[in-house]
Amino acid sequence: MPNHAVIEIEVGKVTSLNMFYASKHWIIRKKAKDKFSAEILEQLNKYDKITFKSITVKVETNLRYDIDNCIMVAKFALDAFKDWGGIPDDTKEFVPKLTMEYNPNLEKNTSKVFYRGLVS
């Protein structure tokens, strides 16, 4: 019987895609990524270490941005999940599906990320 698992994390306000790439210096972008990676890794470390064969990722967000500008939530969450060891890489082989949706029931300026998949 396949062993499926779900890991859920919450993320505070992440910069929009427009603001992230409009930053004047790469160090500003690196600091933003480092901040959110640390926030995500802290939550992931509450779970027992598991490695997935592949995952689907769902992002629910209540940021005030257009939904396409919320993509940095997914980017930071996937990079941190890979660094944590949840998947070997964040390529389409291991992450064939990503969905994003607005959820007005979440606290303002927050997002939830759900990693779902078959455990190795």
The first five atom37 places (N, CA, C, CB, O) and aatype in JSON, in Angstrom:
{
  "aatype": [12, 14, 2, 8, 0, 19, 9, 6, 9, 6, 19, 7, 11, 19, 16, 15, 10, 2, 12, 13, 18, 0, 15, 11, 8, 17, 9, 9, 1, 11, 11, 0, 11, 3, 11, 13, 15, 0, 6, 9, 10, 6, 5, 10, 2, 11, 18, 3, 11, 9, 16, 13, 11, 15, 9, 16, 19, 11, 19, 6, 16, 2, 10, 1, 18, 3, 9, 3, 2, 4, 9, 12, 19, 0, 11, 13, 0, 10, 3, 0, 13, 11, 3, 17, 7, 7, 9, 14, 3, 3, 16, 11, 6, 13, 19, 14, 11, 10, 16, 12, 6, 18, 2, 14, 2, 10, 6, 11, 2, 16, 15, 11, 19, 13, 18, 1, 7, 10, 19, 15],
  "atom_mask": [
    [1, 1, 1, 1, 1],
    [1, 1, 1, 1, 1],
    [1, 1, 1, 1, 1],
    [1, 1, 1, 1, 1],
    [1, 1, 1, 1, 1],
    [1, 1, 1, 1, 1],
    [1, 1, 1, 1, 1],
    [1, 1, 1, 1, 1],
    [1, 1, 1, 1, 1],
    [1, 1, 1, 1, 1],
    [1, 1, 1, 1, 1],
    [1, 1, 1, 0, 1],
    [1, 1, 1, 1, 1],
    [1, 1, 1, 1, 1],
    [1, 1, 1, 1, 1],
    [1, 1, 1, 1, 1],
    [1, 1, 1, 1, 1],
    [1, 1, 1, 1, 1],
    [1, 1, 1, 1, 1],
    [1, 1, 1, 1, 1],
    [1, 1, 1, 1, 1],
    [1, 1, 1, 1, 1],
    [1, 1, 1, 1, 1],
    [1, 1, 1, 1, 1],
    [1, 1, 1, 1, 1],
    [1, 1, 1, 1, 1],
    [1, 1, 1, 1, 1],
    [1, 1, 1, 1, 1],
    [1, 1, 1, 1, 1],
    [1, 1, 1, 1, 1],
    [1, 1, 1, 1, 1],
    [1, 1, 1, 1, 1],
    [1, 1, 1, 1, 1],
    [1, 1, 1, 1, 1],
    [1, 1, 1, 1, 1],
    [1, 1, 1, 1, 1],
    [1, 1, 1, 1, 1],
    [1, 1, 1, 1, 1],
    [1, 1, 1, 1, 1],
    [1, 1, 1, 1, 1],
    [1, 1, 1, 1, 1],
    [1, 1, 1, 1, 1],
    [1, 1, 1, 1, 1],
    [1, 1, 1, 1, 1],
    [1, 1, 1, 1, 1],
    [1, 1, 1, 1, 1],
    [1, 1, 1, 1, 1],
    [1, 1, 1, 1, 1],
    [1, 1, 1, 1, 1],
    [1, 1, 1, 1, 1],
    [1, 1, 1, 1, 1],
    [1, 1, 1, 1, 1],
    [1, 1, 1, 1, 1],
    [1, 1, 1, 1, 1],
    [1, 1, 1, 1, 1],
    [1, 1, 1, 1, 1],
    [1, 1, 1, 1, 1],
    [1, 1, 1, 1, 1],
    [1, 1, 1, 1, 1],
    [1, 1, 1, 1, 1],
    [1, 1, 1, 1, 1],
    [1, 1, 1, 1, 1],
    [1, 1, 1, 1, 1],
    [1, 1, 1, 1, 1],
    [1, 1, 1, 1, 1],
    [1, 1, 1, 1, 1],
    [1, 1, 1, 1, 1],
    [1, 1, 1, 1, 1],
    [1, 1, 1, 1, 1],
    [1, 1, 1, 1, 1],
    [1, 1, 1, 1, 1],
    [1, 1, 1, 1, 1],
    [1, 1, 1, 1, 1],
    [1, 1, 1, 1, 1],
    [1, 1, 1, 1, 1],
    [1, 1, 1, 1, 1],
    [1, 1, 1, 1, 1],
    [1, 1, 1, 1, 1],
    [1, 1, 1, 1, 1],
    [1, 1, 1, 1, 1],
    [1, 1, 1, 1, 1],
    [1, 1, 1, 1, 1],
    [1, 1, 1, 1, 1],
    [1, 1, 1, 1, 1],
    [1, 1, 1, 0, 1],
    [1, 1, 1, 0, 1],
    [1, 1, 1, 1, 1],
    [1, 1, 1, 1, 1],
    [1, 1, 1, 1, 1],
    [1, 1, 1, 1, 1],
    [1, 1, 1, 1, 1],
    [1, 1, 1, 1, 1],
    [1, 1, 1, 1, 1],
    [1, 1, 1, 1, 1],
    [1, 1, 1, 1, 1],
    [1, 1, 1, 1, 1],
    [1, 1, 1, 1, 1],
    [1, 1, 1, 1, 1],
    [1, 1, 1, 1, 1],
    [1, 1, 1, 1, 1],
    [1, 1, 1, 1, 1],
    [1, 1, 1, 1, 1],
    [1, 1, 1, 1, 1],
    [1, 1, 1, 1, 1],
    [1, 1, 1, 1, 1],
    [1, 1, 1, 1, 1],
    [1, 1, 1, 1, 1],
    [1, 1, 1, 1, 1],
    [1, 1, 1, 1, 1],
    [1, 1, 1, 1, 1],
    [1, 1, 1, 1, 1],
    [1, 1, 1, 1, 1],
    [1, 1, 1, 1, 1],
    [1, 1, 1, 1, 1],
    [1, 1, 1, 1, 1],
    [1, 1, 1, 1, 1],
    [1, 1, 1, 0, 1],
    [1, 1, 1, 1, 1],
    [1, 1, 1, 1, 1],
    [1, 1, 1, 1, 1]
  ],
  "atom_positions": [
    [[0.85, -1.19, 0.0], [0.0, 0.0, 0.0], [0.9, 1.25, 0.0], [-0.97, 0.0, 1.24], [1.79, 1.36, 0.84]],
    [[0.66, 2.18, -0.92], [1.47, 3.41, -0.98], [1.33, 4.22, 0.3], [1.07, 4.27, -2.19], [0.27, 4.23, 0.93]],
    [[2.38, 4.89, 0.68], [2.4, 5.72, 1.87], [2.4, 7.18, 1.45], [3.63, 5.39, 2.76], [3.42, 7.72, 1.01]],
    [[1.25, 7.82, 1.58], [1.12, 9.23, 1.24], [1.25, 10.08, 2.5], [-0.23, 9.5, 0.53], [0.93, 9.64, 3.6]],
    [[1.72, 11.3, 2.32], [1.85, 12.22, 3.44], [1.54, 13.64, 2.98], [3.27, 12.15, 4.06], [1.64, 13.97, 1.8]],
    [[1.17, 14.46, 3.94], [0.91, 15.88, 3.71], [1.67, 16.66, 4.76], [-0.63, 16.22, 3.75], [1.62, 16.35, 5.95]],
    [[2.37, 17.67, 4.32], [3.04, 18.6, 5.23], [2.47, 19.98, 4.94], [4.61, 18.58, 5.05], [2.37, 20.4, 3.79]],
    [[2.11, 20.69, 6.0], [1.5, 22.02, 5.87], [2.33, 23.03, 6.65], [0.03, 22.01, 6.38], [2.71, 22.8, 7.79]],
    [[2.6, 24.16, 6.0], [3.3, 25.25, 6.68], [2.56, 26.56, 6.45], [4.77, 25.36, 6.17], [1.77, 26.69, 5.52]],
    [[2.82, 27.52, 7.32], [2.28, 28.86, 7.18], [3.42, 29.82, 6.92], [1.47, 29.29, 8.43], [4.51, 29.68, 7.47]],
    [[3.16, 30.79, 6.08], [4.18, 31.77, 5.72], [3.61, 33.17, 5.92], [4.66, 31.58, 4.24], [2.47, 33.45, 5.54]],
    [[4.41, 34.04, 6.51], [4.0, 35.43, 6.68], [4.06, 36.17, 5.35], [0.0, 0.0, 0.0], [4.2, 35.55, 4.29]],
    [[3.95, 37.47, 5.41], [3.91, 38.27, 4.19], [5.22, 38.15, 3.42], [3.62, 39.75, 4.53], [6.29, 38.51, 3.91]],
    [[5.11, 37.65, 2.23], [6.24, 37.5, 1.31], [6.15, 38.62, 0.29], [6.24, 36.09, 0.61], [5.07, 39.0, -0.14]],
    [[7.3, 39.14, -0.08], [7.34, 40.2, -1.08], [6.71, 39.73, -2.39], [8.78, 40.66, -1.32], [6.76, 38.54, -2.71]],
    [[6.13, 40.63, -3.12], [5.53, 40.29, -4.41], [6.64, 40.04, -5.44], [4.58, 41.42, -4.9], [7.78, 40.47, -5.26]],
    [[6.3, 39.34, -6.5], [7.25, 39.09, -7.58], [7.76, 40.41, -8.14], [6.61, 38.24, -8.69], [8.95, 40.56, -8.39]],
    [[6.86, 41.36, -8.35], [7.27, 42.65, -8.89], [8.28, 43.35, -7.98], [6.04, 43.55, -9.08], [9.29, 43.87, -8.46]],
    [[8.02, 43.36, -6.68], [8.95, 44.01, -5.75], [10.26, 43.26, -5.64], [8.3, 44.14, -4.37], [11.33, 43.87, -5.51]],
    [[10.2, 41.94, -5.68], [11.4, 41.12, -5.54], [12.38, 41.43, -6.66], [11.04, 39.62, -5.55], [13.58, 41.61, -6.41]],
    [[11.89, 41.49, -7.87], [12.78, 41.73, -8.99], [13.03, 43.21, -9.27], [12.23, 41.1, -10.21], [13.92, 43.55, -10.05]],
    [[12.27, 44.09, -8.64], [12.51, 45.52, -8.79], [13.56, 46.02, -7.8], [11.21, 46.29, -8.61], [14.02, 47.16, -7.89]],
    [[13.95, 45.16, -6.86], [14.97, 45.55, -5.88], [16.24, 45.96, -6.61], [15.27, 44.4, -4.88], [16.6, 45.37, -7.63]],
    [[16.89, 46.97, -6.09], [18.04, 47.53, -6.79], [19.3, 46.67, -6.66], [18.32, 48.9, -6.27], [20.19, 46.78, -7.51]],
    [[19.39, 45.85, -5.65], [20.62, 45.11, -5.44], [20.31, 43.66, -5.1], [21.46, 45.76, -4.34], [19.32, 43.37, -4.42]],
    [[21.14, 42.74, -5.57], [20.92, 41.31, -5.34], [20.93, 40.96, -3.87], [21.98, 40.5, -6.07], [20.28, 39.99, -3.47]],
    [[21.64, 41.71, -3.05], [21.71, 41.4, -1.62], [20.35, 41.57, -0.96], [22.75, 42.29, -0.93], [20.04, 40.85, 0.0]],
    [[19.55, 42.49, -1.44], [18.19, 42.68, -0.9], [17.36, 41.44, -1.19], [17.51, 43.95, -1.51], [16.62, 40.97, -0.33]],
    [[17.48, 40.9, -2.42], [16.75, 39.68, -2.78], [17.24, 38.49, -1.95], [16.91, 39.38, -4.28], [16.43, 37.67, -1.51]],
    [[18.55, 38.4, -1.74], [19.11, 37.3, -0.96], [18.62, 37.35, 0.49], [20.64, 37.33, -1.0], [18.29, 36.32, 1.06]],
    [[18.58, 38.54, 1.08], [18.1, 38.68, 2.45], [16.63, 38.25, 2.57], [18.27, 40.12, 2.93], [16.25, 37.6, 3.54]],
    [[15.82, 38.62, 1.58], [14.41, 38.22, 1.6], [14.29, 36.7, 1.52], [13.64, 38.88, 0.42], [13.54, 36.09, 2.27]],
    [[15.04, 36.1, 0.6], [14.99, 34.64, 0.46], [15.47, 33.96, 1.74], [15.85, 34.17, -0.74], [14.84, 33.0, 2.2]],
    [[16.55, 34.43, 2.32], [17.09, 33.84, 3.55], [16.08, 33.94, 4.7], [18.39, 34.53, 3.94], [15.92, 32.98, 5.46]],
    [[15.42, 35.07, 4.81], [14.43, 35.27, 5.89], [13.3, 34.27, 5.78], [13.87, 36.71, 5.85], [12.94, 33.62, 6.76]],
    [[12.74, 34.13, 4.59], [11.6, 33.22, 4.44], [12.02, 31.76, 4.45], [10.87, 33.53, 3.15], [11.27, 30.91, 4.91]],
    [[13.2, 31.47, 3.95], [13.7, 30.1, 4.03], [13.84, 29.67, 5.49], [15.06, 29.97, 3.3], [13.46, 28.56, 5.85]],
    [[14.37, 30.55, 6.32], [14.52, 30.24, 7.75], [13.16, 30.02, 8.4], [15.28, 31.37, 8.47], [12.99, 29.09, 9.2]],
    [[12.18, 30.86, 8.07], [10.83, 30.73, 8.62], [10.22, 29.39, 8.22], [9.94, 31.89, 8.13], [9.6, 28.71, 9.04]],
    [[10.39, 29.01, 6.97], [9.82, 27.76, 6.46], [10.55, 26.56, 7.05], [9.88, 27.72, 4.92], [9.92, 25.6, 7.48]],
    [[11.88, 26.61, 7.07], [12.67, 25.49, 7.62], [12.36, 25.26, 9.1], [14.16, 25.75, 7.43], [12.35, 24.12, 9.55]],
    [[12.13, 26.32, 9.84], [11.77, 26.17, 11.26], [10.5, 25.32, 11.4], [11.56, 27.56, 11.92], [10.41, 24.47, 12.28]],
    [[9.53, 25.57, 10.54], [8.29, 24.78, 10.59], [8.5, 23.36, 10.09], [7.19, 25.47, 9.77], [7.97, 22.41, 10.66]],
    [[9.26, 23.21, 9.02], [9.51, 21.88, 8.48], [10.25, 21.0, 9.49], [10.32, 21.97, 7.18], [10.02, 19.8, 9.55]],
    [[11.13, 21.6, 10.27], [11.89, 20.84, 11.26], [11.03, 20.29, 12.38], [12.98, 21.7, 11.83], [11.51, 19.48, 13.18]],
    [[9.78, 20.7, 12.47], [8.85, 20.13, 13.45], [8.33, 18.77, 12.99], [7.67, 21.09, 13.69], [7.76, 18.01, 13.78]],
    [[8.52, 18.47, 11.71], [8.09, 17.19, 11.15], [9.25, 16.2, 11.19], [7.57, 17.36, 9.7], [10.41, 16.58, 11.15]],
    [[8.9, 14.9, 11.26], [9.92, 13.87, 11.09], [10.44, 13.99, 9.66], [9.35, 12.43, 11.37], [9.68, 14.24, 8.73]],
    [[11.75, 13.8, 9.5], [12.34, 13.86, 8.16], [11.77, 12.76, 7.28], [13.88, 13.74, 8.24], [11.83, 11.58, 7.63]],
    [[11.22, 13.15, 6.15], [10.76, 12.2, 5.15], [11.15, 12.73, 3.78], [9.22, 11.96, 5.25], [11.27, 13.93, 3.58]],
    [[11.35, 11.81, 2.86], [11.65, 12.2, 1.49], [10.54, 11.68, 0.6], [13.05, 11.65, 1.03], [10.15, 10.52, 0.69]],
    [[10.05, 12.54, -0.25], [8.96, 12.2, -1.17], [9.53, 11.77, -2.52], [8.0, 13.39, -1.34], [10.58, 12.25, -2.95]],
    [[8.82, 10.86, -3.18], [9.17, 10.5, -4.56], [8.81, 11.67, -5.48], [8.43, 9.2, -5.02], [9.56, 12.01, -6.39]],
    [[7.66, 12.26, -5.22], [7.24, 13.47, -5.91], [6.13, 14.1, -5.07], [6.74, 13.16, -7.39], [5.52, 13.45, -4.23]],
    [[5.9, 15.37, -5.32], [4.87, 16.08, -4.56], [4.04, 16.95, -5.49], [5.52, 16.94, -3.45], [4.46, 17.32, -6.59]],
    [[2.86, 17.26, -5.03], [2.09, 18.36, -5.59], [2.1, 19.44, -4.51], [0.6, 17.92, -6.01], [2.09, 19.14, -3.32]],
    [[2.11, 20.66, -4.94], [2.17, 21.78, -4.01], [0.95, 22.66, -4.24], [3.49, 22.6, -4.18], [0.62, 23.02, -5.37]],
    [[0.29, 22.98, -3.13], [-0.84, 23.9, -3.19], [-0.53, 25.08, -2.28], [-2.18, 23.2, -2.77], [-0.17, 24.9, -1.12]],
    [[-0.66, 26.28, -2.83], [-0.46, 27.5, -2.05], [-1.82, 28.19, -1.94], [0.62, 28.44, -2.73], [-2.46, 28.5, -2.95]],
    [[-2.23, 28.43, -0.72], [-3.41, 29.25, -0.46], [-2.89, 30.55, 0.12], [-4.44, 28.53, 0.53], [-2.04, 30.55, 1.01]],
    [[-3.39, 31.65, -0.38], [-2.81, 32.94, 0.03], [-3.88, 34.0, 0.27], [-1.83, 33.43, -1.01], [-4.92, 34.02, -0.38]],
    [[-3.59, 34.87, 1.21], [-4.41, 36.04, 1.45], [-3.5, 37.27, 1.48], [-5.22, 35.9, 2.77], [-3.61, 38.13, 2.35]],
    [[-2.61, 37.32, 0.5], [-1.8, 38.52, 0.31], [-2.62, 39.48, -0.54], [-0.42, 38.18, -0.37], [-3.55, 39.07, -1.22]],
    [[-2.29, 40.72, -0.5], [-3.07, 41.73, -1.22], [-2.64, 41.87, -2.68], [-2.95, 43.08, -0.53], [-3.11, 42.77, -3.39]],
    [[-1.76, 40.99, -3.13], [-1.26, 41.06, -4.5], [-2.17, 40.29, -5.44], [0.16, 40.51, -4.57], [-2.98, 39.47, -5.01]],
    [[-2.01, 40.57, -6.73], [-2.62, 39.7, -7.74], [-2.02, 38.32, -7.54], [-2.37, 40.24, -9.2], [-0.88, 38.19, -7.1]],
    [[-2.78, 37.28, -7.85], [-2.35, 35.92, -7.57], [-1.0, 35.59, -8.24], [-3.41, 34.93, -8.04], [-0.21, 34.85, -7.66]],
    [[-0.74, 36.11, -9.43], [0.54, 35.82, -10.09], [1.72, 36.46, -9.36], [0.51, 36.3, -11.53], [2.85, 35.99, -9.48]],
    [[1.48, 37.52, -8.62], [2.55, 38.16, -7.85], [2.84, 37.44, -6.54], [2.18, 39.61, -7.56], [3.79, 37.79, -5.83]],
    [[2.03, 36.43, -6.21], [2.25, 35.63, -4.99], [3.17, 34.44, -5.24], [0.91, 35.14, -4.44], [3.39, 33.65, -4.33]],
    [[3.71, 34.31, -6.43], [4.51, 33.15, -6.8], [5.77, 33.01, -5.94], [4.9, 33.23, -8.26], [6.31, 31.91, -5.82]],
    [[6.23, 34.09, -5.34], [7.43, 34.01, -4.5], [7.18, 33.12, -3.28], [7.88, 35.41, -4.05], [8.12, 32.53, -2.75]],
    [[5.93, 33.02, -2.83], [5.61, 32.1, -1.74], [5.98, 30.68, -2.17], [4.09, 32.18, -1.36], [6.65, 29.95, -1.43]],
    [[5.55, 30.29, -3.36], [5.84, 28.94, -3.87], [7.34, 28.75, -4.08], [5.09, 28.69, -5.19], [7.88, 27.7, -3.74]],
    [[8.0, 29.74, -4.63], [9.44, 29.64, -4.89], [10.22, 29.43, -3.6], [9.94, 30.9, -5.61], [11.04, 28.52, -3.51]],
    [[9.96, 30.27, -2.6], [10.67, 30.14, -1.33], [10.32, 28.82, -0.65], [10.34, 31.32, -0.41], [11.19, 28.17, -0.08]],
    [[9.05, 28.43, -0.71], [8.61, 27.19, -0.05], [9.24, 25.96, -0.7], [7.08, 27.07, -0.1], [9.66, 25.04, 0.0]],
    [[9.32, 25.94, -2.02], [9.93, 24.79, -2.7], [11.44, 24.74, -2.48], [9.62, 24.85, -4.19], [11.99, 23.66, -2.27]],
    [[12.09, 25.87, -2.53], [13.54, 25.89, -2.29], [13.85, 25.39, -0.87], [14.1, 27.31, -2.49], [14.77, 24.6, -0.68]],
    [[13.08, 25.85, 0.12], [13.3, 25.42, 1.5], [12.99, 23.94, 1.67], [12.45, 26.25, 2.47], [13.7, 23.23, 2.38]],
    [[11.93, 23.46, 1.02], [11.56, 22.05, 1.11], [12.65, 21.16, 0.54], [10.23, 21.8, 0.39], [12.96, 20.1, 1.08]],
    [[13.23, 21.6, -0.55], [14.36, 20.87, -1.16], [15.56, 20.89, -0.21], [14.75, 21.48, -2.54], [16.18, 19.86, 0.02]],
    [[15.88, 22.05, 0.35], [17.0, 22.17, 1.28], [16.79, 21.3, 2.53], [17.2, 23.63, 1.69], [17.75, 20.77, 3.09]],
    [[15.55, 21.15, 2.96], [15.19, 20.33, 4.12], [15.37, 18.84, 3.81], [13.75, 20.61, 4.54], [15.55, 18.03, 4.72]],
    [[15.33, 18.49, 2.53], [15.48, 17.09, 2.13], [14.18, 16.42, 1.77], [0.0, 0.0, 0.0], [14.16, 15.2, 1.58]],
    [[13.1, 17.18, 1.66], [11.79, 16.6, 1.33], [11.71, 16.06, -0.08], [0.0, 0.0, 0.0], [10.99, 15.1, -0.35]],
    [[12.46, 16.67, -1.0], [12.57, 16.21, -2.38], [14.02, 16.41, -2.82], [11.57, 16.97, -3.34], [14.7, 17.32, -2.33]],
    [[14.49, 15.56, -3.75], [15.88, 15.72, -4.21], [16.11, 17.01, -4.99], [16.27, 14.55, -5.07], [17.21, 17.58, -4.94]],
    [[15.1, 17.47, -5.71], [15.23, 18.68, -6.53], [13.84, 19.24, -6.76], [15.95, 18.37, -7.89], [12.85, 18.54, -6.59]],
    [[13.77, 20.51, -7.14], [12.46, 21.12, -7.37], [12.12, 21.18, -8.86], [12.42, 22.53, -6.77], [11.44, 22.1, -9.32]],
    [[12.6, 20.19, -9.62], [12.31, 20.1, -11.04], [10.93, 19.47, -11.26], [13.39, 19.28, -11.77], [10.31, 18.98, -10.31]],
    [[10.46, 19.49, -12.49], [9.14, 18.93, -12.8], [9.06, 17.43, -12.56], [8.77, 19.22, -14.25], [7.97, 16.88, -12.42]],
    [[10.21, 16.75, -12.51], [10.21, 15.32, -12.18], [9.7, 15.09, -10.76], [11.63, 14.73, -12.34], [9.0, 14.11, -10.51]],
    [[10.04, 15.97, -9.85], [9.67, 15.82, -8.45], [8.5, 16.71, -8.04], [10.86, 16.12, -7.57], [7.85, 16.45, -7.03]],
    [[8.23, 17.74, -8.82], [7.12, 18.65, -8.55], [6.34, 18.86, -9.85], [7.63, 20.04, -7.96], [6.51, 19.87, -10.52]],
    [[5.49, 17.88, -10.21], [4.79, 18.0, -11.48], [3.59, 18.96, -11.47], [4.32, 16.65, -11.89], [3.06, 19.31, -12.53]],
    [[3.17, 19.38, -10.26], [1.98, 20.24, -10.21], [2.08, 21.23, -9.07], [0.71, 19.39, -10.06], [2.46, 20.89, -7.95]],
    [[1.74, 22.47, -9.39], [1.68, 23.57, -8.42], [0.39, 24.32, -8.66], [2.93, 24.52, -8.53], [0.1, 24.71, -9.79]],
    [[-0.4, 24.51, -7.61], [-1.61, 25.31, -7.73], [-1.57, 26.44, -6.7], [-2.89, 24.44, -7.53], [-0.99, 26.3, -5.62]],
    [[-2.18, 27.54, -7.07], [-2.26, 28.7, -6.18], [-3.68, 29.21, -6.19], [-1.26, 29.81, -6.61], [-4.34, 29.28, -7.23]],
    [[-4.15, 29.57, -5.01], [-5.49, 30.15, -4.95], [-5.59, 31.17, -3.82], [-6.53, 29.06, -4.77], [-4.92, 31.06, -2.8]],
    [[-6.43, 32.12, -4.04], [-6.75, 33.13, -3.04], [-7.68, 32.49, -2.01], [-7.39, 34.4, -3.68], [-8.65, 31.83, -2.38]],
    [[-7.39, 32.68, -0.74], [-8.25, 32.16, 0.33], [-8.52, 33.3, 1.31], [-7.58, 30.93, 1.05], [-7.68, 33.6, 2.16]],
    [[-9.69, 33.94, 1.2], [-9.99, 35.08, 2.06], [-10.18, 34.7, 3.52], [-11.23, 35.77, 1.56], [-10.24, 35.57, 4.39]],
    [[-10.29, 33.4, 3.82], [-10.46, 32.94, 5.19], [-9.15, 32.89, 5.98], [-11.1, 31.57, 5.2], [-9.16, 32.76, 7.2]],
    [[-8.02, 32.99, 5.28], [-6.73, 33.04, 5.97], [-6.53, 34.42, 6.58], [-5.57, 32.7, 5.0], [-7.12, 35.4, 6.14]],
    [[-5.7, 34.46, 7.61], [-5.33, 35.74, 8.18], [-4.7, 36.6, 7.09], [-4.35, 35.56, 9.38], [-3.96, 36.1, 6.25]],
    [[-5.0, 37.9, 7.08], [-4.44, 38.8, 6.07], [-2.92, 38.73, 6.08], [-4.91, 40.25, 6.31], [-2.29, 38.58, 7.12]],
    [[-2.35, 38.84, 4.88], [-0.9, 38.84, 4.68], [-0.22, 37.54, 5.1], [-0.28, 39.99, 5.43], [0.93, 37.55, 5.56]],
    [[-0.93, 36.44, 4.95], [-0.34, 35.13, 5.21], [-0.68, 34.18, 4.07], [-0.85, 34.55, 6.56], [-1.55, 34.44, 3.24]],
    [[0.04, 33.08, 4.05], [-0.2, 32.01, 3.08], [-0.02, 30.67, 3.77], [0.75, 32.14, 1.84], [0.67, 30.58, 4.79]],
    [[-0.63, 29.64, 3.22], [-0.4, 28.27, 3.65], [0.11, 27.5, 2.44], [-1.7, 27.62, 4.25], [-0.34, 27.7, 1.32]],
    [[1.06, 26.61, 2.71], [1.61, 25.77, 1.66], [1.4, 24.33, 2.07], [3.13, 26.08, 1.42], [1.7, 23.94, 3.2]],
    [[0.87, 23.53, 1.14], [0.62, 22.12, 1.37], [1.49, 21.32, 0.41], [-0.89, 21.77, 1.2], [1.37, 21.47, -0.81]],
    [[2.35, 20.47, 0.96], [3.15, 19.56, 0.15], [2.48, 18.19, 0.3], [4.68, 19.54, 0.61], [2.36, 17.68, 1.41]],
    [[2.03, 17.6, -0.81], [1.37, 16.3, -0.77], [2.08, 15.35, -1.7], [-0.11, 16.42, -1.16], [2.46, 15.72, -2.81]],
    [[2.27, 14.11, -1.26], [2.89, 13.17, -2.17], [3.13, 11.8, -1.6], [0.0, 0.0, 0.0], [2.79, 11.5, -0.45]],
    [[3.74, 10.99, -2.42], [4.09, 9.62, -2.09], [5.48, 9.62, -1.46], [4.04, 8.71, -3.35], [6.43, 10.13, -2.03]],
    [[5.57, 9.04, -0.28], [6.82, 8.99, 0.45], [7.71, 7.89, -0.12], [6.58, 8.76, 1.95], [7.24, 6.8, -0.45]],
    [[9.0, 8.19, -0.24], [9.97, 7.21, -0.75], [10.09, 6.02, 0.18], [11.34, 7.85, -0.95], [10.86, 5.1, -0.09]]
  ]
}
